[in-house]
């Protein structure tokens, strides 16, 4: 008995060491991170953390910190002091009367609010006069900060409710995200939030302002000017993602030594010439290593590639118009010859999803061949609404050119490959296996294939497939998406379960997070000649 008690006490003393307890709690808290596990396999860590917080005072502080670290909505803060009851299955009744917390209630909120580090707020389960909105209106008028230690804030309000945001803005906020889904009626509330950011959040490092695709497609968003003025008052910015930006604000970002990532609409060529011309400060954008441009005119891209002054490791170009193969080839040639792009590790080229599919525009390996000279590339993502004509020999060239390649995504949205080319090239499953063997560093692959040769390539008898030994390989491939032409759907149906067996043997290291969808294979090629 004494021995048993001794072991219990020893274990207890070990748990009193802060670092050990912190490590244990970190493993309890990781299960709800987005994308780590499928939703159906996630068990909330909150009950476990709550129980741990009640175990003893020694565990309480760290467990409560983890419990309150990441939240959706401010309702949990309102439940603790009894401002609102426990959650119900249905929407609560609207309450138009103002909510005025007592000093005791505010003290309870403060005791827990200082633990919150990440917060997402939106209108889920809200009505126009819902009690939570009334509470935030009161807090906005009192100038109290609900979550003073908040580091990350994501806003999902329509513009009509943005006047409720200031109580959530605090001096330690580093990451601010907002998606503008409407504007016309209450745009002035958005302007108010943007104006508050520099003074309320002096430590802001990341600013993300997105807009819905349907908003201001033909003109510059009217909130660009107040947003740009606010940006010019934020000295600690590191990453900026905005729909558009004024020339003065872009120059300001270029002069900040902290800025490393800019994502916006690519300015017109004349503006770029004025910003990047020889008369400008040669240290502009010196520390920027990643740019993400939305482009309207290809001539602006030519100016950018010609004048960009410093080395980049990542570039993304999202075209609002269809890729012209000849212009795309010019771009690839420019990336090859300019010193600023010699160290590129990531390249993403895409067309907008609403863009019409085209079977008549063919992008061949010759169009992008100049990229083979960029030997440091780790991620190549080319997502067009045209046909990509890539053959087995082209894959071999890629494997030989890109020694550090980890991600290759070819037309991941539609899977449109070479079915309409003058001389169609189709990649077979064995050729995919061969490519993965040639480039063992590959972790993620999306490519179009044909299933028409599967009977010739493999014995699809179920007993033979079960007897097939898993491929012994050094490959790191964990994420595989193979897309096939729509007219080969009958082959997939004929060998539905057999494909799962085959691919489990060919690619044994692919993650099996979804028991019935572990290989994201066999999605129909959506190209249609007459769309």
N, C-alpha and C positions, 0 to 999 in steps of 0.2 A: 504493500500500500504506500509506504514511504517513497519507494522508487517511482511509483506512478505519479504521486503528487509532485515529486521533484521534476519529472519530465514536463508536467503541465506548467509548473512555475517557470521552468527554463524557456518553454515556448512563449509564455506570456511576456517574459522579459525581452525576448527577441523582438516581439511585436511592438514593444515600447520604443524601439529604435526607429526614429522618424523615417530614415531612408528606406528601411525594410517595409514599414507600413505604407509608405508612399508608392513603392514598387508594386505591392499587392493591390492597392487601390487603382493604380494605373491599368492593371489587367482586368479589373472589374469594369472599368469605365470604357473600354475600347469597343465593346460590342455594338454600339449604336452609331458608329461613324458611317456616314453615307457611302454606300458602295462597297463596304468591306464584306458584308454578308448580305445575302438576299433577305428581304423583309420577313419572309415566312420562317426564317431560322433565327431571328433575333429575339432574345428574351431581354426585356428592359433591365438595365442595371440599377434603376432607381430604388426598387424595393430592397435590394441587397445593401445599397449604400445607406438607405434610411435605417435599416436594422443595425448596420455597423455603427452609425452615428449614435444609436441608443445603447450600444453595448457598454461603453464606459467613457469617461471624460477624455482619456488619453487618445481614444480613436475619434472622438466627436469632431474636432476641428477639421482634420484632413478629409474625413468622410463627408462632412457638410460642404466643404469646398468643392469636392468632386460632384456632389449631388446638384449643387447650384451652378456649376461651371457653365453649362450650355443649356439654354432654354428657348422655347418657342412661346412667344406671348408674355405679357406681364401678369396674366391671371394668377399664376402660382404665388406671386408676391402679394396679390390682393387677398388670397385665401388665408394666408397665415394669420393676419390680424382680424379675420372675419368680415372683411368688407364684402366679399361674395362667398356663397356657400361652396361646398365641394362640387366638382363637375357633374353635370347631368347628361343623360343621353340626348336630350332634346335641347333646343335653344331656350335660354331663359327669357322671361318676359321683358319687354322693353321698359326702361325706366328713364323718364325724361328729367327727373329731379336731379340736381347736382349732387355729387358725392364729395363730402368734406370730411377727410380722415381726422381723427383725434390725434393729439400729440403721442399718445400711447401707441396707436396704430402705426403712426409714422416711424416711431422708434423700432417697432417690430419689423417693419419693411426695411429700414436701414440696416438692421442686424443681418438680414439675409441678402439684401440687395448688393452689399459691398463684395459678396462672394461671386456674383455673376460676371463672367468674362466674355461670353458669347451669347448674343440674343438675336432671334428672328421674330419679327412682328408683322402681322398681316391682318386681313379681315375675315379669316376663317371663323365661322360661328358668330360673326358680329352682325348686328343690325345698326341702322343709322343712329339710334339713341340708346344703344346697348350700354350697360353700366360701365364697362371697361373704358369706353370712350369718354364718358362723363368723368371718370376718375382721372384720366390723362388730361382732360381740359382743366380740371382743378389744379393738377400738378404743374401744368404749363403756366398758369397764372401765379403760382407761388414761387417760381424760379428755383425749385428744388430739383436736384439731380437724383433720379431713382437708383441708378446703378453707377456709382462714381468710379468703380474700377473696371468698367466695361472696356474690352479691347476690340470687339468686333460687333458691328450692328448691321443687320440686313433688313431693309424696309420693303414691305409689300403693300403699302397703302395706296389707294387712289389719291389723286391730288387733293380732293376735297377733305381728306383727313390728315394731310401732312402737317397741319398746324399742331398736331398732337405729338410730333417728334421731338421738339426741344427738350422735354424732361429726360429723354433718353441719351442726350448728348453730354459727354463728360470730358474732363481734361485728359484722361488717359486713353481715350478712344484712338485706335490706330488704323482700323479698317472700317470703311463706310461703303455700303452697297445699297443702291436704290434702283428699282426698275420702274420707269415712267410709262404707265399704261394708258393714261389719259392726260389731257392738258387744257383743253379749250376753256372750260368753265372755271377752274380753280387753279390755274397755273401760278398765280401769285403766291400760293402757299409753298410751292416748290422753290420759288425765288427766295422766300423767307428762310427756308431750311439751308439753302446754299449760302446765303449771306451769314447765317449763324455759324457755319462750320469753322471758319478760321479762328474766331474768338472763343467758341465753346470747346473746340477740339484742337488745341495747339500742337498735339503730338501726332496728328493724322499722318500716316505713311502710305495708305492705300485708298484711292478714291475710284469707285466703280459706279458710273451712271449709265444705265442701259435704257433703251426705249423700245417699245413694241414696234414690230416691223411695219405695221400699217401707219404709224405716226410720221408725218412730215417726210414722206418719201420723195416729194418733188422739191422740197426746200429745206433750208437749214433750220433745225429746231430753234424756236425763239428763246429757249432758256440757255442757249450756248453763251450769250454775252454775260449774264450774271454768273453763270458757272465759271467762265474763264476769269472773270474778275476775282471770284473767290479763290481759284487756283493760284492766282498771283499773290495771295496772302498766306500760302501754306508752304513754309520753308523746309519741312521735313519729308515731303512727298518722296516716295520711292517708285511706286507704280501708279499709273493713271490710265483708266479705261473710260472713255467718253465718246458720245456719238460724233462730235465735232469740237473744234477748238479754234480760238482766234489766233492770229499770227503772234500777237504780243505774249499771249499765254504760252504758246509753244516755245517761243524764244526764252521765256522765263524758265520753263522746264529744262530746256537745253543747258541753261546756265547753272542749274542746281547740281551740285556734286553727288547728291543722294539718289537722283532719279536713274533707274536702271531699265524701266519698262514703260513703253508708251503704246497705247492702243487707241486709235481714233480714225477719223476720215482723213485720207491723204490729201493735204492741201494742194491747190492748183500749182502747176509747174512754175508760174510766174512768182507765186508766193514762196515756193521752195527756193527759187533762184535768189530771191531777196534775203531769205533766212540763211541759206547755206553758201551764198556767194563769197568770193575771195575777200571782200571788205569786212566780213563778219568776224567775230571772235573765233579763232581757230579751236578753242577748247569747248565750243558748244557741242553738247551731246557726247562729251568725252567718255562718260561712264555708262551710257545707254548701251545695253547689250542685246535688247530684244525690242522689236517693233512689230505692231500688228496694224496694218492699214486696210481700210475699206476704200476701194478705188472705183472711180467713175470713168476716168479717161486714162487710157494706156500711155498717152504721152506724158502724163504726170509721173507714171512709174519710171519712164525712161530718165526723166530729170532726177528723180530720187536716186536711182541706181548710179547715175553719173556723178552726183554731187555729194552723196552721203559721206561724211568725213572720217568716221571712225569705225573700227571693227565691230561687227555684230556676231552673235552666236545663234540668234533666232530671228526668223522673219516669217510673217504670215501676211498673205495678200488675199483679201476677200473681194472678188470682182463683182460689181453690180451688173455687168454685162457678160455675155458668153465669151469664153476664151477663144481667141483666134489663134490657131496653131502657129502661124508665122510670127505673131507678136509674142506668143509664149516662148518661142524659140529665141527671139531677141532678148527676152528677159533672162532666160537661162544662160545665154552667152554673156550677158552683162554680169551676172552673178559669178561667172567663171573667171572673167578677166579682171574685175575690180578687186583691189587689195582688201577693201572693207569687208568683203564677203568670203575671204579665203578660209576663215575659221568657223563658218556656219556649221552648227550641229543640228539645227531644227529648221525645216522648211515646210510650210503649209500653204497650198494654193487651192482656192475653192471658188465655186460659183454659188449664187444664192439658190436655195431650194426652190423658190417659186419660178426660177428660170425654166423654160421649156426644155424637155428632153430632145436631143437631136441625134439621129442615127447617121446623118450625113457628114458631120464634123468628126474627123478621125485624128486623134493625137497619137503619134507613133513614138517609138523609142528615140528616133532621130530628133524629135522636138525637144526632148529633155536630156539628150546625151551629154550636153555640156555640164550637167550637174554631176556627172561621174568624176569630174576633176575636183569636186569638193570632198576630199577624202575624209574629213572629220564628221561627216553627216551621221547622226544617230537616229533621227526621226525624219521620214519622208512621207508626207501626207498630201496626195494629189486627189482632189475630190471635184470632178467635173460633171456636167450634165451631157457630156459627149461620150463617144466611144474611145476607150483606151486600147490600142493595139499592142499588146505585150505578149511575146512568145517565150518559149523555154530558153532560147539562147540569150534573150534580153535579161532574163532572170540571172543567168550565169554572169553576164556583164555586171549587173548590179552587185552581186555577191563579191565579185573580184574588186570592184571599185570602192565599195563602202564597207571597209573592214570593221567599223564600229557600229554598224547598223543594228538598232534595237527595235524600231517600229517601222513597218512599211504598210501604208494604207493606200490602196488604189481604188478610187471611186467607191468609197465606203457607204455613201448614201444610197446609190442606185445600183452599184455593181455592174454598170454598163461597160462591157469589154468589147471585144473585136468582132462581134457577130456581123457587123455591117461593113467591115473593111473589104477593099477589093480582093485581098488575099487573107481571109480570116485566120487569125492565130488563136488557138485555144490551148490553155494550159491544162494538163491532166493532173490527176492526183499524184502519180509517181514523180512528176516534175516538181510539184510543190514539196514533196518529201526531199527530193534532191537539193532544192534551193535551201531548205531549212538545214540540211546537212552541211552545205557549203558555208552557211552563215550561222554558226551556232550561237552567236551573240543575240540573235533575233528573239524578242520577247513577245511581240504582237504582230500579227499578219492578217490583212484583209485583202483578198484578191478574187477575181473571177475565174471559174474553172469550167470545164465540160465534164459531164457525167457519162457521155456517150461511149467512152472506152473502158468504163469500169469493169465490165465483164471480161474484157481482154487483159486488163491489168491485174486483176485479183480474182481468186476463186471465191465467189460470193455465197457459196454453200455455207449455211450457218455452222455446221460442224467444223468445216475447214477454218472458218473465221475464229471460232473458239480455240482451235488448235494453233492458230497463228501466234508466234512468240512476239511479245511486245518489243518494239524496236529499241535496241540499245544505242543510246545517243548521248552526246554532250550538249544537245540543244537545250536552250533555256526557254523555249517557246511555251507560253502559258495562256495566250489569248489568240484563238484562231477563228476567223470568219471566212468561209468559202462560199461564194455566190455562183449560181448556175443560171443558164438561160431559162426563160419561162417555158419554152417548148420541151424542156427536159423534165418537167414536173412528174411525168409518168414514171420515170426511172427512180426518182426519189420515193414515190409511193410504193413502187414494186419492192424496194430494198429498205424500207423505212427503219426498222429495228436493226437490220444488218449493218447499216452505215454507222450506227453508234458503236457497234462492236469493232468494226474495221478501224474507225478513227481513234478509238481508245488504244488500239495496238500500234497504230502508226505514230500517234502523238501522245505518248503515255504521261507526259508532264503537264499537259494542258489542264488548267484548274477545273475541278469538278464541283463548283459551288452550287450548280443547279442540277440536281440528279437527272432531270429529263431534258435538259438543254445545255449540257456542259460544253459541247462544241457548237458554237454559234454558227453552224454550217447550214447549208441547204436553204438559203433564202433566195427566192426567185429574183432573177435579173429583171429589173423593171423596165428595161428599154423597150419601147414600142415604136416601130418605124413611122407610124402615122400620127404620133402625139404632136 
